[in-house]
Amino acid sequence: MATLQSTPSSKAPDKSKTSPRSAQQSPAVMEDATLSRVLQVTLTYPENNQALPVYMEQLAAEMLSEGHELLLARGDLERILMDRLSMPQETLQKDAQETPLKYLVESYRRAGDEARRVRASRNKELVAQLQDTLATAKDLLVSYTGLMLQHPDMFPQPRPSRTARNTLSLLDLIVPSSEASPLGFPSSGGAAGLPPGFLDQLVQRFESEGLEEIFTPVFSELPGRLVNVSPLGPFQGPLKALATLVAYPAVAKVLVAHPKWLPKVPNGRMLELSSILGPFLRLSVFPDVFSGGKPDVVQQCFDGDMLEINPKRQQEMLASQVSLRSLLGQLHEGLHEVFLALLRKPDTRERALEYIAAVITANEGRSKMQADVQAVASHSFFHNLGAVMLKLCEPFLDPASNKKDRIDPGYVLQNVRVNFKDLTALAASSEEVASWVDKRNYARTEGFRVLQQEQEQEELRRLSAQGATSSAPAQNARNPGSRRASGSTPPSPGGGQGYHFICECFFLTARALNLGLAKILSEYHHLTQTLGRMMPTYKRLAAAKEAGTLSPQEAAQLEQYKKGVTQRIQMQLLFETALSDVSFIQSGMSYYRLMAMWLADQAGGLRVPLPVTPPMEFSSMPEHFVEDMDDLLLYVARRAPRAFEGANLEDLTSFMVVFLGSPLHMKNPYLRSKFVEILADWLPDRCPTGSIRTIMTGLFEGHPLAIQSLVPNLLRLYVDIEFTGSHTQFYDKFNIRHNIANILEYLWKVPAHQAAWQRFAVAEEKGFYLRFINMLANDAIYLLDEALRTIPELKETEEDMADTERWQAQPAETRTEREEMYQRNIQNVKWDMQLAGKHLEMLGYTSALIVAPLLLPEMVERLAAMLNYFLLQLTGPQRKVLKVKDPEKYGFKPRELLGQIVDIYVNIFRGDRDDAFASAVGADERSYREEAFPETADLLRTHMLRPEPTVRSFAELGEKVRGLRSEAMDIEGALGEIPDEFLDPIMGTLMKDPVILPSSQTVVDRAVILRHLLSDQKDPFNRSFLKAEMLQPDTELKAKIDAFLAEHRQ
């Protein structure tokens, strides 16, 4: 190849001899001018010594020696390009120096511009000729680009870089430059991007050979563009480049074949950091143990004092959250485009699914309570992956579509791609699931064997019909080499083979959301709880500083708390920015709506009652399928209720109502208790806007399944939740029952629900409903007793704090401890009072219409003792210790409480036709006071706490009790000494209906043991299982007791 120079020599050809003026308008001259503009070269010496076009002196000399005109022509294009690219950069003037890659791409761009320009010419023949020339030029430019990218040393490079910038330059051209960076922050874009059509031609030209060498370096460098970049940084360019590249199936194959597509690394965090998609997926706003990237989201959007935010600052932060959600939406759209392109083509689908499965498998540790944040992928990574998976699910999320039928539970049972076997199932142990799967596999194998035999017989018949001998096909049928041997086990699906993509996508999404969204929501909940615990102490210290009573030690503590609270508020804002995106939330709710309907199908459909024995297809499904749905709905109700607008909640409501009362189908009571939390948050009177209130009112008051079964199932859960198996079950039950009480209070006011309640009370008068009333009474006694016991302690602390001199004399540490205990006790008393009030209120409004269960022997004495005890505490001599300056501060409302107790007394009394209640009130030796009734009646009238008819009924009850008690005492005195065999061994009272306990053979009074069984279904003497139906009447002893009574009454 001749050495070319860009400066003139003494032997420069005379252009005028070879380019006569008459030829200037010829097609050849036009072609020369066009190619000169495209390639930025010329064969004639520039008169003004300009840098462009570059004078190709040596090529001009060669062409003169060959007898050619000094005109650039299509036939010489390859020669022209080779010589131009081979020119040493230092021989070119500064304005002409550029990388070969940039020269080729910009020449292609100019060729495109020329093609559009020449189309305007009226000379069609000339247009066709020039278009052909330009097309040839573009083909050559693309070919040389590809060759140069495969062989970086092929042409001279500008100093100082020779080879590294070849790859980087291509990436710079693919990544659009000067993209507007979010919120006005600077970007780091590259060149002007690739001209239209260039990438299409490059891929087409090298698809059969060379494409891997061209694009593997691009994919190696692309993730580096997002290192230390936050959502406020220029991520759109690299993301758009990735989406653009994978849109070409051949290039997508290069991506999934890349060593860094799915690198072999020890854990999930390394997979996030080292895989090609990792940097794209980890872009988000969540705080991370590693850097969140620049610009720093907290500094730019949520910096400053978080404890005193003025309205203007509040609006600025809200605007920042909206902008950040928009950016995350762009990220999710781009990532969805990438994954969709990979999953659409068979050549890349398997590798894409392998990547998703590998990410899930490598990050199973995220499900732990205390995950190793340096060994598992970040919240950002899984939040983005979850958003992408939800978008992939969108085409089949309508439960009414038959696409749901392609979701096969076998995918979970066979542990396809990811491990499901170690997950807790809804209603089956791991051993039960394993045994059933083995049987299921055997049945499928047998089915395959039978089908194979039928196919062989069909083949024999076909061959016989064609006149073939029967021995040949028979021998062939027995040949194990010709087909699978009879009775062999069919292969279980490897990878995802054998399962529809809808099925794979559905279950992979469930696992991705469990490890991502569910974990994020859990951490957010923990964050808000921590913040809630810190704020009272911070406020107390801040108030002390304001009052000038802060010690040096407390001042240091205040600064520490201020810093900690500020950081947590900032974290809370970051979490809410990502989690409260309406589009993301609604996609999640649509997904879990499908999950609920699919699970219901596995259980036999949404009907009441469900099958007594749940099908194993349902029982064996992981319980996190339901729990994750619960957690999302709870977050939406509390933090993003606007997402309910336009959402379909009917199916989710049906699912919750049906399974709420089905402990056989959901053995974990906390799953069903979360349904209660959701429904309590959905109550119309809690809704923030009128539109959402309308939606929820329709669900509670117009949903057929809710009207039929919600109240009965809530009452059943109230009883079931007594024993959860958790070490915190005693305290958990109060929280759950508080939510149940709130829902029931609302439903009682709805006539259809009230009627359902009454029907259930009649049907279960001696069953579930009686146990419900018993537990209602137990809880009320415990809660009110705890609250009333703690109030004197609070009163004592308040008196000490009021004596400033004595209080300040105590060590600062002691004061801090006592103040913290004081604040905790206040919260405990308020909570206990609130819960006790709810329970008493429920007894009050239900006893107005449902009295019969309250008058049963096993219940009436219990209720009478409870009411007497409360009345004694509020009106007896000990009431003085409950007098405090500000009872409202503790949620203690003695007058309201007294009114509720009186209502229950009166309601039961009015429904009592046999004086059973009045007799039980008077028989209570522990708390009954004869004077309490007239004294309370006076209080009610003095403070106008209840209407006069109620007060009169209460006073009448007091008189009735006094008379019956006197009569009972006379009878007891007449009986004299009662034989021991007639006395109940538990209560020491005369038995009325003696029964024998089958296991211990102990004789007890029926009412006493039935009362015991309402709370504990165990024989109290040997702890063996015991039910009411197992009690054996002791007729002989009863006859003796009746005879004894008759004799002494005479």
Beta strands, then each sheet from edge to edge (+ up, - down):
strand 1: 41-42
strand 2: 54-55
strand 3: 994-996
strand 4: 1003-1005
strand 5: 1032-1033
sheet 1: 1+ 2+
sheet 2: 4+ 3- 5+
end
